[in-house]
Amino acid sequence: MQIKIMKSILEELEEAAPNSEIYYSVENNTLGEAALVSIEEMGEENMPGTFLSEPKRRGNMRRFRKGFNTTHSTKLAACAKLKRWIEEDTMKIRSKNLTRELKTFVARGNSYKAKEGETDDLVMSTMLAVRMAMQVSRYDPEAFEDLKDSFDDVELRRPMPVGFL
């Protein structure tokens, strides 16, 4: 059902902005595997837009899987990028629900996740969008130009939870 909803959203975007490029993806670990199966059954060619996947790593002998695999390092990198984009006003959060989740998205061990009893689904969806934007900027000069200041800093800074007053 989620993939049917995603398809209808993509169709609405295509209708509302027919000359725009539309990108979409899913997380490909654990529960995301079901989404990949649904997209395959529905037919990727029947979905408006371009399905993005992270590039296959050199030397990786495992079979290629579409979508984005969230690992400890990709999560930390996306957290750092999201924090920076919010602080620099590259990204503006207009969702009250996402803002609420960001307030309870905290360091836990050597990673970040929702406080006990809270959820982080919207935050993790936003992390996927951040990773997708970074991927698109690798081959789209206009996207790179829009985000280039965010890529200039080579210093890796450990992400901190985003705070709101």
N, CA and C atoms as an extended XYZ file, in Angstrom:
495
Properties=species:S:1:pos:R:3:atomname:S:1:resname:S:1:resid:I:1 pbc="F F F"
N         0.824       -1.197        0.000 N   MET     1
C         0.000        0.000        0.000 CA  MET     1
C         0.871        1.266        0.000 C   MET     1
N         2.004        1.216        0.727 N   GLN     2
C         2.876        2.390        0.781 CA  GLN     2
C         3.426        2.750       -0.597 C   GLN     2
N         3.756        1.736       -1.383 N   ILE     3
C         4.284        2.006       -2.717 CA  ILE     3
C         3.189        2.559       -3.630 C   ILE     3
N         1.949        2.103       -3.462 N   LYS     4
C         0.838        2.675       -4.225 CA  LYS     4
C         0.659        4.148       -3.869 C   LYS     4
N         0.786        4.469       -2.590 N   ILE     5
C         0.687        5.867       -2.149 CA  ILE     5
C         1.838        6.673       -2.743 C   ILE     5
N         3.049        6.113       -2.702 N   MET     6
C         4.208        6.811       -3.265 CA  MET     6
C         3.988        7.055       -4.767 C   MET     6
N         3.467        6.064       -5.471 N   LYS     7
C         3.206        6.208       -6.909 CA  LYS     7
C         2.192        7.330       -7.155 C   LYS     7
N         1.140        7.391       -6.342 N   SER     8
C         0.140        8.450       -6.540 CA  SER     8
C         0.737        9.828       -6.238 C   SER     8
N         1.624        9.917       -5.269 N   ILE     9
C         2.303       11.188       -4.981 CA  ILE     9
C         3.184       11.582       -6.160 C   ILE     9
N         3.933       10.622       -6.704 N   LEU    10
C         4.782       10.891       -7.868 CA  LEU    10
C         3.939       11.351       -9.057 C   LEU    10
N         2.781       10.734       -9.246 N   GLU    11
C         1.895       11.124      -10.347 CA  GLU    11
C         1.369       12.544      -10.146 C   GLU    11
N         1.032       12.892       -8.902 N   GLU    12
C         0.568       14.261       -8.620 CA  GLU    12
C         1.680       15.267       -8.870 C   GLU    12
N         2.905       14.924       -8.481 N   LEU    13
C         4.045       15.817       -8.731 CA  LEU    13
C         4.257       16.006      -10.225 C   LEU    13
N         4.162       14.915      -10.974 N   GLU    14
C         4.347       14.975      -12.419 CA  GLU    14
C         3.272       15.848      -13.073 C   GLU    14
N         2.042       15.735      -12.584 N   GLU    15
C         0.941       16.533      -13.126 CA  GLU    15
C         1.097       18.009      -12.756 C   GLU    15
N         1.508       18.275      -11.522 N   ALA    16
C         1.630       19.655      -11.049 CA  ALA    16
C         2.831       20.376      -11.673 C   ALA    16
N         3.893       19.643      -11.945 N   ALA    17
C         5.107       20.243      -12.506 CA  ALA    17
C         5.644       19.335      -13.614 C   ALA    17
N         4.986       19.340      -14.774 N   PRO    18
C         5.305       18.365      -15.825 CA  PRO    18
C         6.732       18.439      -16.369 C   PRO    18
N         7.395       19.565      -16.257 N   ASN    19
C         8.752       19.695      -16.797 CA  ASN    19
C         9.832       19.535      -15.742 C   ASN    19
N         9.449       19.121      -14.547 N   SER    20
C        10.414       18.951      -13.461 CA  SER    20
C        10.989       17.541      -13.457 C   SER    20
N        12.189       17.435      -12.921 N   GLU    21
C        12.767       16.111      -12.729 CA  GLU    21
C        12.320       15.606      -11.366 C   GLU    21
N        11.864       14.371      -11.315 N   ILE    22
C        11.379       13.771      -10.075 CA  ILE    22
C        12.295       12.599       -9.741 C   ILE    22
N        12.774       12.573       -8.515 N   TYR    23
C        13.617       11.490       -8.038 CA  TYR    23
C        12.955       10.850       -6.831 C   TYR    23
N        13.081        9.555       -6.723 N   TYR    24
C        12.563        8.853       -5.552 CA  TYR    24
C        13.448        7.657       -5.254 C   TYR    24
N        13.345        7.148       -4.039 N   SER    25
C        14.102        5.969       -3.648 CA  SER    25
C        13.498        5.388       -2.382 C   SER    25
N        14.053        4.286       -1.954 N   VAL    26
C        13.664        3.652       -0.695 CA  VAL    26
C        14.924        3.158       -0.006 C   VAL    26
N        14.807        2.952        1.275 N   GLU    27
C        15.895        2.312        2.008 CA  GLU    27
C        15.836        0.827        1.665 C   GLU    27
N        16.981        0.211        1.429 N   ASN    28
C        16.946       -1.168        0.959 CA  ASN    28
C        17.320       -2.210        2.016 C   ASN    28
N        17.404       -1.804        3.276 N   ASN    29
C        17.679       -2.821        4.281 CA  ASN    29
C        16.400       -3.170        5.046 C   ASN    29
N        16.339       -4.345        5.552 N   THR    30
C        15.223       -4.940        6.316 CA  THR    30
C        13.856       -4.650        5.692 C   THR    30
N        13.085       -3.745        6.276 N   LEU    31
C        11.727       -3.490        5.803 CA  LEU    31
C        11.685       -2.915        4.390 C   LEU    31
N        12.740       -2.221        3.986 N   GLY    32
C        12.788       -1.652        2.642 CA  GLY    32
C        12.801       -2.705        1.556 C   GLY    32
N        13.196       -3.914        1.886 N   GLU    33
C        13.202       -4.999        0.905 CA  GLU    33
C        11.795       -5.244        0.364 C   GLU    33
N        10.803       -5.153        1.222 N   ALA    34
C         9.412       -5.327        0.785 CA  ALA    34
C         9.023       -4.231       -0.207 C   ALA    34
N         9.497       -3.012        0.014 N   ALA    35
C         9.213       -1.915       -0.913 CA  ALA    35
C         9.848       -2.192       -2.270 C   ALA    35
N        11.069       -2.712       -2.268 N   LEU    36
C        11.739       -3.037       -3.531 CA  LEU    36
C        10.970       -4.106       -4.308 C   LEU    36
N        10.465       -5.106       -3.603 N   VAL    37
C         9.678       -6.157       -4.248 CA  VAL    37
C         8.404       -5.559       -4.830 C   VAL    37
N         7.746       -4.681       -4.085 N   SER    38
C         6.512       -4.045       -4.566 CA  SER    38
C         6.766       -3.192       -5.798 C   SER    38
N         7.867       -2.444       -5.796 N   ILE    39
C         8.201       -1.609       -6.955 CA  ILE    39
C         8.472       -2.496       -8.167 C   ILE    39
N         9.173       -3.599       -7.950 N   GLU    40
C         9.446       -4.523       -9.052 CA  GLU    40
C         8.154       -5.118       -9.603 C   GLU    40
N         7.242       -5.514       -8.712 N   GLU    41
C         5.965       -6.086       -9.144 CA  GLU    41
C         5.112       -5.058       -9.883 C   GLU    41
N         5.130       -3.815       -9.402 N   MET    42
C         4.342       -2.750      -10.019 CA  MET    42
C         4.964       -2.333      -11.351 C   MET    42
N         6.266       -2.493      -11.439 N   GLY    43
C         6.994       -2.091      -12.642 CA  GLY    43
C         7.571       -0.703      -12.472 C   GLY    43
N         8.873       -0.636      -12.310 N   GLU    44
C         9.541        0.653      -12.124 CA  GLU    44
C         9.216        1.618      -13.262 C   GLU    44
N         9.037        1.080      -14.465 N   GLU    45
C         8.720        1.921      -15.621 CA  GLU    45
C         7.343        2.569      -15.495 C   GLU    45
N         6.501        2.071      -14.601 N   ASN    46
C         5.167        2.645      -14.379 CA  ASN    46
C         5.164        3.727      -13.303 C   ASN    46
N         6.314        3.968      -12.724 N   MET    47
C         6.442        4.997      -11.685 CA  MET    47
C         7.029        6.248      -12.330 C   MET    47
N         6.374        7.391      -12.188 N   PRO    48
C         6.949        8.628      -12.722 CA  PRO    48
C         8.263        8.953      -12.012 C   PRO    48
N         9.223        9.478      -12.738 N   GLY    49
C        10.473        9.900      -12.135 CA  GLY    49
C        11.579        8.876      -12.288 C   GLY    49
N        12.673        9.185      -11.616 N   THR    50
C        13.874        8.366      -11.668 CA  THR    50
C        14.127        7.736      -10.307 C   THR    50
N        14.264        6.424      -10.291 N   PHE    51
C        14.567        5.689       -9.066 CA  PHE    51
C        16.066        5.799       -8.810 C   PHE    51
N        16.441        6.382       -7.677 N   LEU    52
C        17.850        6.564       -7.346 CA  LEU    52
C        18.358        5.425       -6.472 C   LEU    52
N        19.591        5.063       -6.721 N   SER    53
C        20.283        4.075       -5.901 CA  SER    53
C        21.683        4.584       -5.631 C   SER    53
N        22.244        4.159       -4.506 N   GLU    54
C        23.629        4.540       -4.264 CA  GLU    54
C        24.509        3.733       -5.204 C   GLU    54
N        25.640        4.312       -5.595 N   PRO    55
C        26.497        3.604       -6.540 CA  PRO    55
C        27.089        2.344       -5.916 C   PRO    55
N        27.341        1.363       -6.762 N   LYS    56
C        27.970        0.136       -6.301 CA  LYS    56
C        29.413        0.460       -5.939 C   LYS    56
N        29.844       -0.021       -4.800 N   ARG    57
C        31.214        0.235       -4.363 CA  ARG    57
C        32.169       -0.701       -5.084 C   ARG    57
N        33.318       -0.160       -5.422 N   ARG    58
C        34.348       -0.987       -6.062 CA  ARG    58
C        34.754       -2.116       -5.142 C   ARG    58
N        34.967       -3.246       -5.727 N   GLY    59
C        35.422       -4.390       -4.950 CA  GLY    59
C        34.322       -5.092       -4.186 C   GLY    59
N        33.118       -4.554       -4.236 N   ASN    60
C        31.999       -5.185       -3.538 CA  ASN    60
C        31.500       -6.346       -4.385 C   ASN    60
N        31.703       -7.546       -3.908 N   MET    61
C        31.338       -8.737       -4.670 CA  MET    61
C        29.865       -9.110       -4.466 C   MET    61
N        29.211       -8.467       -3.502 N   ARG    62
C        27.793       -8.754       -3.279 CA  ARG    62
C        26.983       -8.208       -4.439 C   ARG    62
N        25.831       -8.798       -4.652 N   ARG    63
C        24.995       -8.335       -5.761 CA  ARG    63
C        24.471       -6.929       -5.480 C   ARG    63
N        24.241       -6.190       -6.541 N   PHE    64
C        23.748       -4.826       -6.436 CA  PHE    64
C        22.282       -4.824       -6.033 C   PHE    64
N        21.941       -3.961       -5.092 N   ARG    65
C        20.544       -3.785       -4.680 CA  ARG    65
C        20.165       -2.338       -4.888 C   ARG    65
N        19.016       -2.124       -5.475 N   LYS    66
C        18.535       -0.763       -5.700 CA  LYS    66
C        18.229       -0.099       -4.359 C   LYS    66
N        18.173        1.221       -4.388 N   GLY    67
C        17.858        1.977       -3.184 CA  GLY    67
C        19.105        2.386       -2.423 C   GLY    67
N        18.906        2.757       -1.173 N   PHE    68
C        19.995        3.222       -0.317 CA  PHE    68
C        20.059        2.356        0.936 C   PHE    68
N        21.245        1.881        1.233 N   ASN    69
C        21.468        1.070        2.418 CA  ASN    69
C        21.980        1.975        3.537 C   ASN    69
N        21.257        2.039        4.634 N   THR    70
C        21.665        2.877        5.746 CA  THR    70
C        22.591        2.088        6.666 C   THR    70
N        23.807        2.585        6.765 N   THR    71
C        24.803        1.999        7.663 CA  THR    71
C        25.157        3.046        8.716 C   THR    71
N        25.968        2.656        9.664 N   HIS    72
C        26.399        3.588       10.711 CA  HIS    72
C        27.065        4.818       10.084 C   HIS    72
N        27.989        4.588        9.154 N   SER    73
C        28.727        5.718        8.579 CA  SER    73
C        27.848        6.589        7.677 C   SER    73
N        26.937        5.983        6.895 N   THR    74
C        26.074        6.810        6.043 CA  THR    74
C        25.082        7.611        6.885 C   THR    74
N        24.644        7.031        8.007 N   LYS    75
C        23.725        7.740        8.904 CA  LYS    75
C        24.422        8.945        9.530 C   LYS    75
N        25.658        8.764       10.000 N   LEU    76
C        26.401        9.879       10.598 CA  LEU    76
C        26.666       10.970        9.575 C   LEU    76
N        27.042       10.590        8.360 N   ALA    77
C        27.310       11.585        7.314 CA  ALA    77
C        26.039       12.359        6.965 C   ALA    77
N        24.917       11.664        6.847 N   ALA    78
C        23.655       12.336        6.524 CA  ALA    78
C        23.212       13.242        7.669 C   ALA    78
N        23.419       12.802        8.909 N   CYS    79
C        23.095       13.650       10.070 CA  CYS    79
C        23.904       14.942       10.027 C   CYS    79
N        25.199       14.818        9.751 N   ALA    80
C        26.066       15.997        9.692 CA  ALA    80
C        25.621       16.938        8.584 C   ALA    80
N        25.289       16.382        7.425 N   LYS    81
C        24.870       17.208        6.287 CA  LYS    81
C        23.533       17.890        6.584 C   LYS    81
N        22.573       17.150        7.150 N   LEU    82
C        21.275       17.734        7.488 CA  LEU    82
C        21.451       18.870        8.484 C   LEU    82
N        22.236       18.658        9.518 N   LYS    83
C        22.481       19.698       10.525 CA  LYS    83
C        23.065       20.941        9.873 C   LYS    83
N        24.035       20.737        9.020 N   ARG    84
C        24.683       21.870        8.365 CA  ARG    84
C        23.704       22.609        7.456 C   ARG    84
N        22.912       21.872        6.665 N   TRP    85
C        21.960       22.516        5.769 CA  TRP    85
C        20.927       23.318        6.544 C   TRP    85
N        20.486       22.817        7.695 N   ILE    86
C        19.516       23.558        8.504 CA  ILE    86
C        20.173       24.804        9.082 C   ILE    86
N        21.380       24.660        9.635 N   GLU    87
C        22.077       25.799       10.233 CA  GLU    87
C        22.387       26.884        9.207 C   GLU    87
N        22.685       26.494        7.971 N   GLU    88
C        23.042       27.465        6.930 CA  GLU    88
C        21.844       27.925        6.099 C   GLU    88
N        20.642       27.513        6.507 N   ASP    89
C        19.409       27.845        5.781 CA  ASP    89
C        19.406       27.332        4.346 C   ASP    89
N        20.180       26.286        4.070 N   THR    90
C        20.106       25.627        2.776 CA  THR    90
C        18.816       24.821        2.716 C   THR    90
N        18.407       24.316        3.874 N   MET    91
C        17.172       23.542        3.988 CA  MET    91
C        16.322       24.167        5.081 C   MET    91
N        15.070       24.377        4.778 N   LYS    92
C        14.146       24.924        5.772 CA  LYS    92
C        13.116       23.850        6.112 C   LYS    92
N        12.938       23.628        7.395 N   ILE    93
C        11.971       22.631        7.855 CA  ILE    93
C        10.643       23.342        8.075 C   ILE    93
N         9.624       22.910        7.340 N   ARG    94
C         8.304       23.516        7.455 CA  ARG    94
C         7.280       22.559        8.069 C   ARG    94
N         7.706       21.367        8.364 N   SER    95
C         6.811       20.363        8.926 CA  SER    95
C         6.878       20.383       10.452 C   SER    95
N         5.737       20.596       11.075 N   LYS    96
C         5.693       20.579       12.544 CA  LYS    96
C         6.011       19.188       13.075 C   LYS    96
N         5.551       18.157       12.358 N   ASN    97
C         5.824       16.791       12.809 CA  ASN    97
C         7.313       16.461       12.722 C   ASN    97
N         7.972       16.875       11.635 N   LEU    98
C         9.408       16.648       11.514 CA  LEU    98
C        10.158       17.440       12.582 C   LEU    98
N         9.753       18.671       12.823 N   THR    99
C        10.386       19.476       13.871 CA  THR    99
C        10.266       18.789       15.220 C   THR    99
N         9.090       18.236       15.510 N   ARG   100
C         8.884       17.523       16.779 CA  ARG   100
C         9.831       16.325       16.879 C   ARG   100
N         9.960       15.567       15.787 N   GLU   101
C        10.859       14.410       15.812 CA  GLU   101
C        12.317       14.840       15.946 C   GLU   101
N        12.701       15.932       15.298 N   LEU   102
C        14.076       16.405       15.405 CA  LEU   102
C        14.420       16.776       16.852 C   LEU   102
N        13.438       17.279       17.585 N   LYS   103
C        13.665       17.648       18.989 CA  LYS   103
C        13.966       16.436       19.858 C   LYS   103
N        13.523       15.257       19.449 N   THR   104
C        13.744       14.057       20.257 CA  THR   104
C        14.744       13.100       19.593 C   THR   104
N        15.445       13.584       18.578 N   PHE   105
C        16.465       12.809       17.873 CA  PHE   105
C        17.792       13.108       18.556 C   PHE   105
N        18.308       12.152       19.307 N   VAL   106
C        19.449       12.400       20.188 CA  VAL   106
C        20.549       11.361       19.988 C   VAL   106
N        21.714       11.680       20.531 N   ALA   107
C        22.819       10.725       20.520 CA  ALA   107
C        22.474        9.568       21.445 C   ALA   107
N        22.652        8.355       20.926 N   ARG   108
C        22.459        7.144       21.734 CA  ARG   108
C        23.590        6.205       21.378 C   ARG   108
N        24.505        6.005       22.300 N   GLY   109
C        25.694        5.218       21.995 CA  GLY   109
C        26.549        6.004       21.016 C   GLY   109
N        26.984        5.361       19.952 N   ASN   110
C        27.800        6.054       18.954 CA  ASN   110
C        26.987        6.413       17.709 C   ASN   110
N        25.677        6.548       17.876 N   SER   111
C        24.801        6.885       16.762 CA  SER   111
C        23.737        7.864       17.228 C   SER   111
N        22.749        8.083       16.403 N   TYR   112
C        21.639        8.965       16.724 CA  TYR   112
C        20.339        8.239       16.427 C   TYR   112
N        19.373        8.433       17.293 N   LYS   113
C        18.039        7.867       17.096 CA  LYS   113
C        17.071        8.567       18.024 C   LYS   113
N        15.809        8.220       17.917 N   ALA   114
C        14.784        8.854       18.741 CA  ALA   114
C        14.953        8.462       20.206 C   ALA   114
N        14.566        9.386       21.090 N   LYS   115
C        14.535        9.060       22.510 CA  LYS   115
C        13.595        7.880       22.733 C   LYS   115
N        13.799        7.182       23.822 N   GLU   116
C        12.936        6.050       24.166 CA  GLU   116
C        11.471        6.492       24.166 C   GLU   116
N        10.628        5.734       23.469 N   GLY   117
C         9.198        6.034       23.404 CA  GLY   117
C         8.810        6.998       22.304 C   GLY   117
N         9.787        7.519       21.564 N   GLU   118
C         9.519        8.455       20.471 CA  GLU   118
C         9.814        7.762       19.136 C   GLU   118
N         9.495        8.422       18.044 N   THR   119
C         9.764        7.858       16.721 CA  THR   119
C        10.716        8.767       15.954 C   THR   119
N        11.383        8.200       14.950 N   ASP   120
C        12.273        8.993       14.104 CA  ASP   120
C        12.061        8.687       12.618 C   ASP   120
N        10.863        8.207       12.271 N   ASP   121
C        10.572        7.858       10.881 CA  ASP   121
C        10.733        9.053        9.942 C   ASP   121
N        10.227       10.217       10.333 N   LEU   122
C        10.334       11.405        9.480 CA  LEU   122
C        11.781       11.876        9.374 C   LEU   122
N        12.513       11.794       10.478 N   VAL   123
C        13.926       12.183       10.451 CA  VAL   123
C        14.699       11.266        9.510 C   VAL   123
N        14.475        9.967        9.610 N   MET   124
C        15.200        9.024        8.760 CA  MET   124
C        14.777        9.166        7.298 C   MET   124
N        13.522        9.515        7.034 N   SER   125
C        13.090        9.791        5.662 CA  SER   125
C        13.809       11.027        5.125 C   SER   125
N        13.978       12.010        5.983 N   THR   126
C        14.698       13.223        5.594 CA  THR   126
C        16.164       12.900        5.329 C   THR   126
N        16.738       12.008        6.129 N   MET   127
C        18.128       11.577        5.905 CA  MET   127
C        18.257       10.937        4.517 C   MET   127
N        17.263       10.149        4.140 N   LEU   128
C        17.270        9.533        2.810 CA  LEU   128
C        17.205       10.615        1.734 C   LEU   128
N        16.379       11.623        1.940 N   ALA   129
C        16.286       12.733        0.980 CA  ALA   129
C        17.620       13.479        0.880 C   ALA   129
N        18.300       13.658        1.998 N   VAL   130
C        19.619       14.300        2.004 CA  VAL   130
C        20.598       13.471        1.179 C   VAL   130
N        20.606       12.174        1.397 N   ARG   131
C        21.510       11.298        0.649 CA  ARG   131
C        21.177       11.312       -0.840 C   ARG   131
N        19.879       11.370       -1.164 N   MET   132
C        19.472       11.440       -2.568 CA  MET   132
C        19.958       12.749       -3.203 C   MET   132
N        19.816       13.862       -2.487 N   ALA   133
C        20.277       15.158       -3.001 CA  ALA   133
C        21.778       15.132       -3.244 C   ALA   133
N        22.517       14.517       -2.343 N   MET   134
C        23.965       14.405       -2.515 CA  MET   134
C        24.291       13.560       -3.750 C   MET   134
N        23.531       12.501       -3.975 N   GLN   135
C        23.738       11.636       -5.136 CA  GLN   135
C        23.432       12.385       -6.429 C   GLN   135
N        22.312       13.102       -6.474 N   VAL   136
C        21.933       13.848       -7.678 CA  VAL   136
C        22.977       14.919       -7.989 C   VAL   136
N        23.521       15.556       -6.966 N   SER   137
C        24.494       16.629       -7.191 CA  SER   137
C        25.775       16.113       -7.839 C   SER   137
N        26.005       14.811       -7.811 N   ARG   138
C        27.207       14.252       -8.437 CA  ARG   138
C        27.135       14.304       -9.956 C   ARG   138
N        25.919       14.282      -10.516 N   TYR   139
C        25.817       14.292      -11.971 CA  TYR   139
C        24.945       15.414      -12.524 C   TYR   139
N        24.350       16.222      -11.664 N   ASP   140
C        23.517       17.332      -12.110 CA  ASP   140
C        24.214       18.639      -11.729 C   ASP   140
N        24.787       19.344      -12.715 N   PRO   141
C        25.534       20.569      -12.411 CA  PRO   141
C        24.708       21.624      -11.671 C   PRO   141
N        23.425       21.718      -11.993 N   GLU   142
C        22.571       22.708      -11.328 CA  GLU   142
C        22.382       22.363       -9.853 C   GLU   142
N        22.151       21.097       -9.565 N   ALA   143
C        22.008       20.665       -8.164 CA  ALA   143
C        23.317       20.868       -7.426 C   ALA   143
N        24.430       20.550       -8.083 N   PHE   144
C        25.729       20.751       -7.441 CA  PHE   144
C        25.935       22.222       -7.115 C   PHE   144
N        25.590       23.091       -8.057 N   GLU   145
C        25.753       24.536       -7.864 CA  GLU   145
C        24.921       25.014       -6.668 C   GLU   145
N        23.690       24.495       -6.541 N   ASP   146
C        22.828       24.882       -5.426 CA  ASP   146
C        23.390       24.434       -4.080 C   ASP   146
N        24.078       23.300       -4.074 N   LEU   147
C        24.551       22.712       -2.821 CA  LEU   147
C        26.049       22.825       -2.618 C   LEU   147
N        26.790       23.428       -3.547 N   LYS   148
C        28.251       23.365       -3.533 CA  LYS   148
C        28.878       23.882       -2.256 C   LYS   148
N        28.334       24.938       -1.666 N   ASP   149
C        28.918       25.447       -0.427 CA  ASP   149
C        28.909       24.385        0.656 C   ASP   149
N        27.921       23.520        0.620 N   SER   150
C        27.826       22.466        1.615 CA  SER   150
C        28.853       21.365        1.386 C   SER   150
N        29.432       21.301        0.171 N   PHE   151
C        30.422       20.269       -0.117 CA  PHE   151
C        31.843       20.792        0.000 C   PHE   151
N        32.006       22.120        0.181 N   ASP   152
C        33.343       22.686        0.221 CA  ASP   152
C        34.122       22.286        1.465 C   ASP   152
N        33.454       22.104        2.569 N   ASP   153
C        34.112       21.811        3.832 CA  ASP   153
C        34.529       20.348        3.859 C   ASP   153
N        35.839       20.110        3.812 N   VAL   154
C        36.311       18.728        3.822 CA  VAL   154
C        36.469       18.199        5.239 C   VAL   154
N        36.446       19.096        6.216 N   GLU   155
C        36.569       18.670        7.612 CA  GLU   155
C        35.330       17.870        7.997 C   GLU   155
N        35.538       16.672        8.497 N   LEU   156
C        34.418       15.848        8.945 CA  LEU   156
C        34.111       16.220       10.379 C   LEU   156
N        32.921       16.747       10.600 N   ARG   157
C        32.506       17.108       11.948 CA  ARG   157
C        31.467       16.116       12.410 C   ARG   157
N        31.645       15.655       13.628 N   ARG   158
C        30.688       14.714       14.189 CA  ARG   158
C        29.352       15.437       14.345 C   ARG   158
N        28.266       14.876       13.824 N   PRO   159
C        26.978       15.562       13.899 CA  PRO   159
C        26.470       15.652       15.324 C   PRO   159
N        25.804       16.734       15.582 N   MET   160
C        25.182       16.953       16.882 CA  MET   160
C        23.692       17.032       16.655 C   MET   160
N        22.896       16.662       17.638 N   PRO   161
C        21.448       16.812       17.477 CA  PRO   161
C        21.102       18.273       17.204 C   PRO   161
N        20.076       18.482       16.431 N   VAL   162
C        19.636       19.825       16.108 CA  VAL   162
C        18.780       20.328       17.259 C   VAL   162
N        19.066       21.519       17.734 N   GLY   163
C        18.294       22.072       18.847 CA  GLY   163
C        17.368       23.168       18.389 C   GLY   163
N        16.231       23.292       19.037 N   PHE   164
C        15.255       24.331       18.732 CA  PHE   164
C        14.873       25.015       20.025 C   PHE   164
N        14.678       26.310       19.952 N   LEU   165
C        14.229       27.071       21.136 CA  LEU   165
C        12.761       27.379       21.012 C   LEU   165
